[in-house]
Amino acid sequence: MSKTGYFFHSDCSKHDMGAGHPECPQRLAAIDERLRSKGVADQLDRREAPLAPIADLELAHGRMHIAALRGLTDGLRDEVQAGGPAHAQIDPDTCINVHTWDAALRSAGAAIAATDAVMAGELDNAFCAVRPPGHHACRDKAMGFCFFNNVAVAAHYALDRHGLQRVAIIDFDVHHGNGTEDIVSGDERILMVSFFQHPFYPYGGAASTAGNLLNMPVPAYTKGDAIRAMVTHVWLPRLEAFKPELILISAGFDAHREDDLGQMGLVEDDYAWITHQLKEVAVRHAKGRIVSCLEGGYNLDALARSVEAHVRVLAGI
């Protein structure tokens, strides 16, 4: 049985983008309830996520982006106290409330703390049950429900603070991780491997040419058997050749067939299978070290079931 960390914080449930928004606090509640009811939570090392230090955010983000988000939060707080609106808009799909800044720091902080824990050998691997998600956050821009790019911060943290030479990022969200690509493109120390529905938001990734990116656009209604074949014949040979010393996962579960924000056909068994393949690569090359961070997944029941399947494999239960 692996020693698996479960990073969380109540601040992550205080970030809210308004009634009816799919990226809602109930996502974390559904995951936690599922893991508790199935007895999985009791077998995890539960740890509260710290606030990410600004200096570590700056490994992946520009100072002006970080300062702008903090300033927007401070201004919104003043407006709310004066009876103004509860949210400030970033883009048509993304806004902040007065708690977003702390929630975003906790999300990135979870990825950093999980990286420290697996590097120290305290944990074999970890799942970060955090929000807001991160993989659409670019170096200098928040977008697509995301403010700071949790896996990109963790990747640079592992390289620059822990002295690793090779870090792999695996992204199986239904949407292309354009923000991660923006930050890591061309950095040969990082291999980014992904599949995503295409054409689809954010309408990029298919034409990327950087040598450290392995983007696999797939059409709508692609099911698990096709994804498993792609992982077997395309992902795994590249990962084996790269020999990552740490695997980071952008764990989006919105490619599930029940999720209305995508049109793919994966099920829980597919996520378990993918996780098993990645775990075997990590055992061979990275001393088992995996840090997985929640990204998408908006059908609450399908999300909770999929995370349970993912975490069960990580923990070997």
Summary of the structure (lengths in Angstrom):
residues: 317
radius of gyration: 17.9
end to end distance: 6.7
largest distance: 58.1
contacts: 1203
relative contact order: 0.16
helix: 43%
strand: 18%
